[in-house]
């Protein structure tokens, strides 16, 4: 990749060695004209105009690369998304850990994302992580950094020796950067899309950080005018969202870790991948988050989590109306967390109609029928489940419970 000379603005900064570093309360002069830090967010990403750092001139010759990092205080989630004119950007330029923060680094050559994340994990702030990252890299003037710490404070840096138009900007709880761009409108579009939420694309929930990050990538791609198709280069995109307890079975904090390592339109491909992820893995995760919120007495948080889960389950059924598994997942959720047992029963009956020899689906039907007040239908379904499962203890115990409920309803004889 050919490195373009810096713009007059950035070259002047390098020549005089001047710098501005903006913190939440001070304005000092020692680091670099293009390094800034932002205060921690009081809530979700703000729609205010973020600080803007232009460092390169506009060009359409180089393929673009851009990234966005954000923190969601409502769910204690950190996320990062990127799209780049190179293969497998997700393997090299981003990292995140629940309780620590998230990092993205763009530019040719190696990126010290591990060093930056380790600094965040030690409890230091975004500005310290940025200083560590810049000192660990081979040529910080040819890199961009976007860092959001555990407390939501952000720091961005855009080097002076990057191809095309380059720059970075940030607001409360987020930052974004890019190079090889048409102009600053790309980053403005990304920031606005993140603040607006990601619900406009149909099945994606506006409450999900992953959806908002993806919406920001899509806005950046639109502002660039289908850049990867236009340039015909190897291109990739990736999305990473972390949250404590995301996947208890594996012990992972990764709520979403999706990568398109090579595609002519990687952002669109990432969107399709996320849509499936939001219909499969995410709903069950949000049910767990909702159950945890309910156990600690936070009904408002539980309701938010359940709403995201239900949207995902319903999107899966809308995509495949005769899929037994999709119908069963929605039926079980509605039976155990919904407000209309009769709707749960309807979806459970449809699931069994699609695949009537599955004891798990019959068990859901039994639960839905019981909650809807049809105990005899529940026992009938539970008997079939236990028979098909060849006496599996789980289904036998469930059958005993339903029969015991029926016996308890029979008046005792004098």
C-alpha positions in Angstrom: 0.0 0.0 0.0 1.5 3.4 -1.0 1.7 5.9 1.9 0.6 9.4 0.9 2.4 12.4 2.3 0.5 14.1 5.2 -1.7 17.1 4.7 -0.4 20.6 5.4 -2.5 20.6 8.6 -1.0 17.3 10.0 2.5 18.1 8.6 2.6 21.4 10.5 1.7 19.5 13.7 4.5 17.0 13.1 7.0 19.7 12.3 6.4 21.8 15.4 5.9 18.8 17.7 2.8 20.5 19.1 -0.1 18.6 20.6 -3.5 19.0 22.1 -5.0 16.4 24.5 -8.6 17.1 25.6 -9.7 15.4 28.8 -12.9 15.9 30.7 -11.6 18.9 32.5 -8.2 20.0 31.1 -6.6 21.1 27.9 -2.9 20.4 27.8 -0.2 20.5 25.2 2.1 17.6 25.1 1.1 14.5 23.0 0.0 14.9 19.4 -2.3 17.2 17.6 -4.5 14.2 16.8 -4.8 12.5 20.2 -7.9 13.3 22.3 -9.8 11.8 25.3 -13.5 12.0 26.0 -15.4 11.9 29.3 -17.3 8.9 30.5 -20.9 8.6 29.4 -23.8 9.2 31.8 -25.9 6.8 29.7 -26.2 5.5 26.1 -24.1 7.1 23.4 -25.1 10.7 23.0 -26.3 12.4 19.8 -24.3 15.5 20.5 -21.7 16.6 17.9 -18.4 14.7 18.9 -14.9 16.1 18.7 -13.5 15.9 15.2 -9.9 15.2 14.2 -9.1 15.5 10.5 -5.6 14.4 9.5 -5.6 13.6 5.8 -6.8 14.9 2.5 -9.7 13.4 0.5 -9.1 10.9 -2.2 -10.9 8.0 -3.8 -7.8 6.1 -5.0 -7.3 3.9 -1.9 -10.0 1.5 -0.6 -11.4 2.7 2.8 -11.1 1.2 6.2 -13.2 2.4 9.2 -14.0 1.2 12.7 -16.2 2.2 15.6 -16.0 1.3 19.3 -18.8 1.8 21.9 -19.9 1.2 25.4 -23.5 0.6 26.5 -23.9 1.6 30.2 -27.5 0.2 30.4 -26.2 -3.4 29.8 -22.6 -3.1 30.7 -21.5 -4.1 27.2 -18.6 -3.1 25.1 -18.4 -3.5 21.4 -16.3 -2.8 18.3 -17.0 -3.1 14.6 -14.7 -2.6 11.6 -14.7 -2.8 7.8 -11.4 -2.8 5.8 -9.9 -3.0 2.4 -7.9 -6.1 3.4 -8.8 -9.7 4.3 -9.6 -10.8 7.9 -9.6 -7.4 9.6 -11.4 -9.0 12.6 -8.4 -11.2 13.4 -6.0 -8.3 13.7 -7.5 -4.9 14.4 -10.1 -5.3 17.2 -10.3 -6.7 20.7 -12.6 -6.4 23.7 -13.1 -7.9 27.2 -16.1 -7.5 29.5 -15.2 -5.2 32.4 -12.1 -3.9 30.6 -13.1 -2.1 27.5 -12.8 -2.3 23.7 -10.1 -1.4 21.2 -9.7 -0.9 17.4 -6.6 -0.1 15.5 -6.5 0.6 11.7 -3.5 1.0 9.4 -0.9 -1.0 7.6 1.4 -3.2 9.6 1.0 -4.8 13.0 -1.5 -3.5 15.6 -0.7 -3.7 19.3 -4.3 -4.3 20.3 -3.4 -6.9 22.8 -1.1 -4.4 24.6 -3.9 -1.8 24.7 -6.5 -4.2 26.0 -4.1 -5.5 28.7 -3.6 -1.9 29.8 -7.3 -1.4 30.1 -7.7 -4.7 31.9 -5.2 -3.5 34.5 -7.7 -0.8 35.5 -6.1 2.2 33.8 -8.0 4.7 31.6 -8.4 5.1 27.9 -5.7 7.7 27.6 -3.1 5.4 29.3 -4.1 2.6 27.0 -3.6 4.9 24.0 -0.2 5.9 25.2 0.8 2.3 25.7 -0.5 1.3 22.3 1.3 4.1 20.5 4.6 3.2 22.2 4.2 -0.5 21.4 3.6 -0.1 17.6 6.3 0.2 14.9 5.0 3.5 13.4 2.2 5.3 15.3 2.1 7.9 12.6 0.7 5.3 10.2 -2.0 4.0 12.5 -5.3 5.0 14.0 -6.6 4.0 17.5 -10.1 4.0 19.0 -10.3 3.0 22.6 -13.2 2.9 25.1 -12.3 2.0 28.7 -14.4 0.1 31.3 -15.9 3.4 32.6 -16.9 4.4 29.1 -14.3 7.1 28.6 -12.9 7.1 25.1 -9.6 8.1 23.4 -8.9 8.4 19.7 -5.7 8.9 17.7 -5.2 9.3 14.0 -1.6 9.3 12.6 -0.4 11.8 10.0 0.9 9.2 7.5 -2.2 7.4 6.4 -3.5 7.1 2.8 -6.4 9.1 1.6 -8.7 11.2 3.8 -8.2 10.1 7.4 -9.6 11.2 10.8 -11.3 10.2 14.0 -14.1 11.5 16.1 -15.8 10.6 19.4 -18.7 11.3 21.7 -19.9 10.0 25.1 -19.1 6.3 25.2 -17.9 5.9 21.7 -15.2 6.7 19.1 -14.7 6.0 15.4 -11.9 6.4 12.9 -11.2 5.7 9.3 -8.8 6.4 6.4 -8.9 6.2 2.6 -12.3 7.9 3.0 -14.2 10.3 0.8 -14.3 12.8 3.6 -15.4 13.5 7.2 -19.1 12.8 6.3 -18.4 9.0 6.6 -17.5 9.3 10.2 -20.3 11.7 10.9 -22.7 9.2 9.4 -21.3 6.4 11.6 -21.6 8.5 14.7 -25.2 9.5 13.9 -26.2 5.9 13.2 -24.8 4.7 16.4 -26.7 7.4 18.4 -29.9 6.7 16.5 -29.9 3.0 17.2 -30.0 0.0 14.9 -33.7 -0.9 14.8 -34.5 0.5 11.3 -33.4 -2.7 9.6 -36.5 -4.7 10.7 -35.6 -7.6 13.0 -32.7 -5.9 14.7 -33.5 -4.4 18.1 -32.6 -0.8 18.7 -31.6 -1.8 22.3 -28.9 -4.2 21.1 -25.4 -2.8 21.0 -24.4 -5.1 18.2 -27.2 -3.8 16.1 -26.2 -0.2 16.7 -22.6 -0.9 15.8 -23.7 -2.7 12.6 -25.9 0.2 11.7 -22.9 2.5 12.1 -20.9 0.3 9.7 -23.7 0.3 7.2 -24.0 4.1 7.4 -20.2 4.4 6.8 -20.5 2.1 3.7 -23.4 4.1 2.3 -21.5 7.3 2.8 -18.6 5.8 0.8 -20.9 4.6 -2.0 -20.5 0.8 -1.9 -16.7 1.3 -1.6 -15.5 -2.3 -1.7 -17.5 -3.2 -4.8 -16.2 0.0 -6.4 -12.6 -0.6 -5.6 -12.7 -4.3 -6.3 -10.2 -5.1 -3.5 -10.0 -7.8 -0.9 -12.3 -6.6 1.9 -13.6 -7.8 5.2 -15.7 -6.8 8.2 -16.1 -7.9 11.8 -18.2 -7.3 14.9 -17.4 -8.1 18.5 -19.6 -7.4 21.5 -18.7 -8.5 25.0 -20.8 -8.8 28.2 -20.2 -10.6 31.4 -22.1 -14.0 31.4 -22.7 -13.9 27.7 -22.1 -17.7 27.3 -22.0 -19.5 30.6 -21.6 -22.9 29.0 -18.3 -22.0 27.5 -17.3 -19.4 30.0 -17.0 -16.8 27.3 -18.0 -13.1 27.5 -18.5 -12.8 23.8 -22.1 -12.0 23.0 -21.3 -11.6 19.3 -18.0 -12.5 17.6 -18.8 -12.4 13.8 -16.3 -12.1 11.0 -16.5 -11.9 7.2 -12.9 -12.5 6.2 -13.3 -11.9 2.5 -16.3 -10.6 0.5 -17.0 -8.2 -2.3 -19.5 -6.5 0.0 -18.4 -7.5 3.5 -20.6 -5.1 5.4 -23.8 -6.5 3.8 -22.5 -10.0 4.4 -21.9 -9.1 8.1 -25.4 -7.8 8.3 -26.9 -11.1 7.0 -24.7 -13.0 9.5 -25.8 -10.8 12.4 -29.4 -11.3 11.5 -29.1 -15.0 11.8 -27.1 -14.6 15.1 -29.9 -12.4 16.4 -32.4 -15.2 15.7 -30.4 -18.1 17.2 -27.8 -17.4 19.9 -28.8 -13.9 21.1 -32.5 -14.6 22.2 -31.5 -17.3 24.7 -28.7 -15.0 26.0 -31.1 -12.2 26.6 -33.5 -14.6 28.4 -30.7 -15.4 30.8 -29.9 -11.7 31.3 -33.6 -11.1 31.9 -33.8 -13.9 34.4 -30.8 -12.6 36.2 -32.3 -9.1 36.3 -35.5 -10.4 37.7 -33.7 -12.4 40.5 -32.0 -9.2 41.6 -35.4 -7.3 41.6 -34.8 -5.2 38.5 -38.0 -5.7 36.6 -37.4 -2.8 34.2 -34.1 -4.4 33.0 -35.8 -7.8 32.9 -38.5 -6.4 30.6 -35.9 -4.9 28.3 -34.0 -8.1 28.0 -37.2 -10.2 27.4 -38.3 -7.8 24.7 -35.0 -8.3 22.8 -35.3 -12.0 23.3 -38.9 -12.2 22.0 -38.0 -10.1 19.0 -35.3 -12.5 18.1 -37.5 -15.6 18.5 -40.3 -14.1 16.4 -37.9 -13.1 13.7 -36.7 -16.7 13.5 -40.3 -17.9 13.0 -41.0 -15.2 10.5 -37.9 -16.3 8.5 -38.9 -20.0 8.6 -42.6 -20.4 9.6 -42.6 -24.2 9.4 -39.3 -24.8 11.2 -40.0 -27.0 14.2 -37.0 -25.7 16.3 -37.9 -22.0 15.7 -41.5 -22.6 16.6 -40.5 -24.5 19.7 -38.1 -21.9 21.0 -40.8 -19.2 20.6 -43.4 -21.4 22.2 -41.2 -22.2 25.2 -40.4 -18.5 25.7 -44.0 -17.4 25.5 -45.1 -20.2 27.9 -42.5 -19.4 30.5 -42.1 -15.6 30.1 -45.0 -14.4 27.9 -48.4 -12.8 28.8 -50.6 -15.0 26.5 -50.5 -18.7 27.2 -52.9 -19.4 24.4 -50.4 -18.0 21.9 -47.7 -20.2 23.3 -49.9 -23.2 22.9 -50.6 -22.3 19.3 -46.9 -22.1 18.4 -46.2 -25.3 20.4 -48.9 -27.2 18.4 -47.4 -25.9 15.2 -44.0 -27.1 16.2 -45.3 -30.6 17.0 -47.2 -30.6 13.7 -43.9 -29.9 11.9 -42.0 -32.7 13.8 -44.2 -34.8 15.9 -41.6 -37.4 17.0 -39.4 -35.1 19.0 -39.8 -35.4 22.8 -38.4 -32.0 23.4 -41.1 -30.3 21.2 -43.8 -32.5 22.9 -42.4 -31.4 26.3 -42.8 -27.7 25.3 -46.4 -28.5 24.1 -47.1 -30.1 27.5 -45.8 -26.9 29.3 -47.8 -24.6 27.1 -51.0 -26.6 27.5 -50.6 -26.7 31.2 -50.0 -22.9 31.4 -53.1 -22.4 29.1 -55.2 -24.4 31.5 -55.5 -27.6 29.4 -54.1 -30.1 31.8 -55.4 -33.2 29.9 -53.6 -32.0 26.8 -50.5 -31.4 28.9 -50.5 -35.0 30.2 -51.2 -36.4 26.8 -48.2 -34.6 25.3 -46.0 -35.5 28.3 -46.9 -39.2 27.9 -45.9 -39.1 24.3 -42.6 -37.3 25.2 -41.7 -39.9 27.8 -42.5 -42.8 25.5 -40.5 -41.4 22.6 -37.6 -40.6 24.9 -37.6 -44.3 26.1 -38.2 -43.4 29.8 -35.7 -40.5 30.0 -35.8 -39.3 33.6 -36.4 -35.7 32.7 -39.5 -36.4 30.7 -40.8 -39.0 33.2 -40.4 -36.5 36.1 -42.3 -33.9 34.1 -45.1 -36.4 33.4 -45.3 -37.2 37.1 -45.6 -33.5 37.9 -48.5 -33.0 35.5 -50.3 -36.1 36.8 -49.8 -34.9 40.4 -51.4 -31.6 39.4 -54.4 -33.4 38.1 -54.7 -35.5 41.2 -54.5 -32.4 43.4 -57.6 -31.1 41.5 -59.7 -34.1 42.3 -61.8 -33.6 45.4 -61.0 -36.0 48.2 -63.7 -38.4 49.2 -65.1 -38.2 52.7 
